[in-house]
Amino acid sequence: MTFDVGTRFLERSRYYLGLEYPAKIRSAVLALPAERLWFRPDPASNSAGNLVLHLAGNVRQWVVSGIGGGPDVRQRDEEFAAAGGMDAAELLEHLEKTLSEVDAVLARLTSPSLGEVRRIQGRETTVFSALYHVVEHFGGHTGQIILLAKLYAPGEIRFYDDSGGLARPTSLGDGRSDVE
């Protein structure tokens, strides 16, 4: 069996954006008390709600539009200016709908397409670099949302079973390992 790094990179990117990160965000957002979803400790900070809107906007711009060729309808300032308007279920539905579109774009990519050049946010980049950026960016903000949930809903979320000295994923949605 041959090992194609490009194909494997696409598979792992789809896994993180389609399963692992959204499952963790869902658990964290649902654990938050409703009054903390849009709470900002200070004007320079973002709420969990802002971060979810930002992730949906960013991944749509970079993948659906930038890589996939769809229209760029992003309103970045609105992602950070929002102070409510959607409850947890609506935010998660918005994110999951966007990620479904993202997965459709990623499903069409092939290893050779990773070297293709795209123009995203006014600069040229390869499909590989764009996707690498998106997964890294998404992971970083996922961590911030988890931190907010741990601060405002202590003990409500847990992603790993640490029994026996091994960290086994508990909430990835389908029982698959995070490393395949």
N, C-alpha and C positions, 0 to 999 in steps of 0.2 A: 504494500500500500504506500502510495506517495503522499508526502506532506506538503501541501501548497500553503505557504504562509499567508498569501493574500486571501484565499478562501477562508482560512482559519480566522484571520483578522475580522472578516465580515461576519462570520458566525458568532464570534465573541462579542462584537459590537452590537449585533442584533440581540444577543442574550442580555447584555447589560442594559440596553435601552428599552428592550421589550419585556423583560421579566424582572431581573434583580433590582435595579434602581426603582422602577415603578412600584414594586411590591413593598420595598422599604419606605418609600414616600407615602404610600397608602396607609401602612401601619402607623407611621408617625403622625400624619395629618389626622387620621381618625382617633388617635390617642389624645390629641390636643383638646383641651376644653374649648368650647365654641368662642368664648371671649378672648382666647389667646391666638386664634387663627390669624387675625389681622393686627395683633398687638406689636408695637414697635417700642423698645425700651427708650429710644431717643430718635430724633428726626433723621439721623444719618444711618440708622439701622433698617434692615428689611424684616418684614414679618414672614412667617411661613407662607401665607397667602401670596405675598409679592414674589417669593422665590418660586412658587409653583407656576405663577403666570409668566415669570421670566424664563423658566425652563421651557415652557410650551412655546413662547415666542422665539427663543433662541434656536431650539431644535427645528422649528418650522422654517426659520430663515436659512439656517445652514444646510439642512438636509432636504426638506421638501422643496424649497425654492432654489437654494444654491447648488445642491448636487442634483436634485431631481428635475429642475427646470420649471417648477410651479411659480405662480406669482408671489412676489414678496410683499406681503400685506402687514408686516410687523410694525407695531407702534410701541417701540421700546420704552419711551418715557412713561407711557400709560401703565406698563407692567410694574414700575416702581412707584408711581403716584397713587395707585389704587389703595383704598383704605377700607375695602369691604365690597359688597355687591354679590358675592358668591359664597355659599356655605361650603363646607368640606366636600360634600358629595358632588356639588357642581364643579368645584375646582378639579377634583379628581377625574370627573367625566371629561372635562375640557382637556386635561393633560393626556388621558388615555386615548381620546379621539385623535389628538395630534400624533401621539406615538404610533397609532395604527397607520396613519399616513406615512410616517417615517419608516416603519417596517416595510411598507409596500415599495418605497423607493429603494431601501437597502436590499430587498429580495431580488430586485432587478440587476443589481451590481454584480460584476464578475471581478476576478482577480486582476485582469488587465485594465479594467476601468479605474482602478485605484490610482493610476498614473495620469489620468486625464486632468486637464487644467480647468478650473472654474473661477469665476469672479464672485466673491462673497464679501459683503460689507466694504465694497470699494477696493478690494485687493485680490490679486491672483493667488491661488493656492491649488494644490492637487486635491483630488477626491480623498486620497489617503490622509493628507494633513488635515483636511476639514473634518473628516470623521473622527480622527484621533483627537482633535480639539473638542469636538462635541461630546465624546464619551468622557473625556477628562473633566470638562466643564460641568457636565451633568452629574458626575460622581461627586465633585466638590460641593455643589449646591445640595445634593442629596444629603451629604454629611451635615450641612448647616441645618437642614430641616429636621434631621434626626436629633441634633443637639438641642434645638428648640423644644422638640417633644420631650426629650429627657429632662430639660429644665422645668417645663411647665406641667408635665405629667409623669413625675418620677415613678419608675417601676412599671409603667404601662406597656412598654415595648421591649421586646427581646428578640434578637435575630439569630442567636446561636445557643445551642445546648452545649454547655461546657463540661458535662459529666464525662468522666474517664480521661480528663485532660485534653480532649480534642474539641475544637470548635466546630460543631456540626450545624449547618444552616437549618433554621426552623420555619422560615416564612418566605420562601422564594416562590411559592405558589403552585409548584408542580412536582415537588420532591426531587428535582434534579440537583445534582451537585453544582456548586459554583465553579468548579474546574472540571472540564470534560476533556 
